[in-house]
């Protein structure tokens, strides 16, 4: 087969897959929430979590954050979110 024929064959397969997926998706009417838990040693968990939160807020989605902090120290994340009471409560 030529590369063009392979591309056309692949495109047709993907079109069929998309049609099947769209048919299933059309039956889904119940919206569900999503919980994501970031755990583990080392750095990056808060950065990843707050990046997701800020993107979701930017898209108008409702979000919640539960952060377990050792001790009674102020976190920069809390400070910045408190500066936007119209977006964060």
N, C-alpha and C positions, 0 to 999 in steps of 0.2 A: 504494500500500500504506500501511496505517496504521503508526504507530510500533510498535505492539504486534506487528503481523504481521512487520515488519522484524526486531524483536528475536527473535521465535520462529524466523524463518528463519535468522538468524545463529546462534542457539543450536544449531539442528539441524546446521548446517554444522560448528560447532566440536565437537559431539559426534561426528560422523563422523571429523573429523581426529584427535581424541583416541583414538578406537577404533583407527584405523590406526597411530598412533604407539605405542600400548600394545602392539599386535600385534608391531610391529618390536622394541620394547624387550624383549618376552618372549623373543625369540630370542637376546638378548645375555647371555651367561653369563660372559664373560671380563672381569675388572676390569682397568682400565688406570690408570697413573699420569698425572699432569699436571705439566708443567713450564711455569712462567711466568717470563719474563725481563723485568725492568724496566730500560730503558736510556734515555739521553737527557740533554740538558743541563738545568740548573735543579734546582729542588727538587721533592719529593713522591714520588720513587721509593721511598725507604726507608719512608716513612709508608704508602704504598699496600701495599707488600709485607708489612710487619709487621702491618698491619691484617688482611690476608688470613690470615696465619699465626695470629694470635691467635683469629680466628673459627674457623679449622679446628681448632685445639687445643680450643677450647670445644665443638666438635661431636664430639670424640673421634677426629679423623682424625690420621693420621701425617703429619708435615711435616718438611721439611729447609730449611735456609737456607745459602746460600753468598753471602757478602758480600765483595767485593773492596774493601779499605780501603787508601788510599795512606798509606804511612808506618807507623810503629809506635805509633799513638795508640790509646788505649782508646775504645771506642764505648759509648754509653749503651745501645744495643740489646743488646750482648753482656752488659753488666753486669746488666741486668734479667733476661735469660734465665738467667743463671747462678744467680739467686736462686730458681729453680724447678727443682731437679734432678730432681724426681719427674715433671715434664712435659717437660723439655728436657735432652738429653744432649749 
